[in-house]
């Protein structure tokens, strides 16, 4: 099954301002270069609630799934 990139991009819009800023930078730098596996990992990561996702990105909580670690690292890039 091929994921819809437009739908995944739309799901990157978050209610938490900090996440919205992080995802805006991520979308600009990395989104168009993701392969299908990375896109699937991102789609899976996006089900995480905003506060838990922010905690993983800022390092105050461990990344809950090994498959998400690459995406979290990309999201952490400044």
C-alpha positions as CSV (number, residue, x, y, z in Angstrom):
1,X,0.0,0.0,0.0
2,X,1.3,3.4,-0.9
3,X,0.8,6.2,1.5
4,X,-0.7,9.5,0.4
5,X,2.0,12.1,0.9
6,X,-0.5,14.9,0.9
7,X,-2.4,13.3,3.8
8,X,0.8,12.7,5.8
9,X,1.9,16.3,5.2
10,X,-1.4,17.5,6.4
11,X,-1.1,15.4,9.6
12,X,2.2,17.2,10.4
13,X,0.1,20.2,11.3
14,X,-0.1,20.1,15.0
15,X,-2.0,22.0,17.7
16,X,1.1,22.5,19.9
17,X,3.0,25.6,18.6
18,X,6.4,24.1,19.3
19,X,5.6,21.0,17.2
20,X,4.1,23.1,14.4
21,X,7.4,25.0,14.2
22,X,9.5,21.8,14.3
23,X,7.3,20.2,11.6
24,X,7.4,23.3,9.4
25,X,11.2,23.1,9.3
26,X,11.1,19.3,8.8
27,X,8.7,19.5,5.9
28,X,10.9,22.1,4.2
29,X,14.1,20.2,4.6
30,X,13.3,16.5,4.6
31,X,9.8,15.6,3.6
32,X,10.2,15.5,-0.2
33,X,13.3,13.2,0.2
34,X,11.7,10.5,2.4
35,X,11.5,7.0,1.0
36,X,8.4,4.9,1.4
37,X,9.7,3.2,4.6
38,X,10.5,6.5,6.2
39,X,7.1,7.9,5.2
40,X,5.4,4.9,6.8
41,X,7.4,5.4,10.0
42,X,6.5,9.1,10.0
43,X,2.8,8.2,9.4
44,X,3.0,5.8,12.4
45,X,4.7,8.4,14.6
46,X,2.0,11.0,13.8
47,X,-0.5,9.0,15.9
48,X,1.3,10.0,19.0
49,X,-0.4,12.7,21.1
50,X,1.2,16.1,20.8
51,X,2.6,16.4,24.4
52,X,4.2,12.9,24.2
53,X,5.6,13.6,20.7
54,X,7.1,16.9,21.9
55,X,8.6,15.1,24.9
56,X,10.3,12.6,22.6
57,X,11.6,15.4,20.3
58,X,12.9,17.5,23.2
59,X,14.5,14.5,24.8
60,X,12.5,14.5,28.1
61,X,11.0,11.1,27.2
62,X,12.6,8.2,25.4
63,X,11.4,7.4,21.8
64,X,8.7,4.8,22.3
65,X,9.4,2.8,19.1
66,X,12.8,2.0,17.5
67,X,11.2,2.6,14.0
68,X,10.5,6.2,15.0
69,X,14.1,7.1,16.1
70,X,15.3,8.2,12.6
71,X,12.3,10.5,12.2
72,X,12.7,11.9,15.7
73,X,16.4,12.7,14.9
74,X,15.4,14.5,11.7
75,X,12.8,16.4,13.7
76,X,15.4,17.4,16.2
77,X,17.7,18.9,13.6
78,X,18.1,22.7,14.0
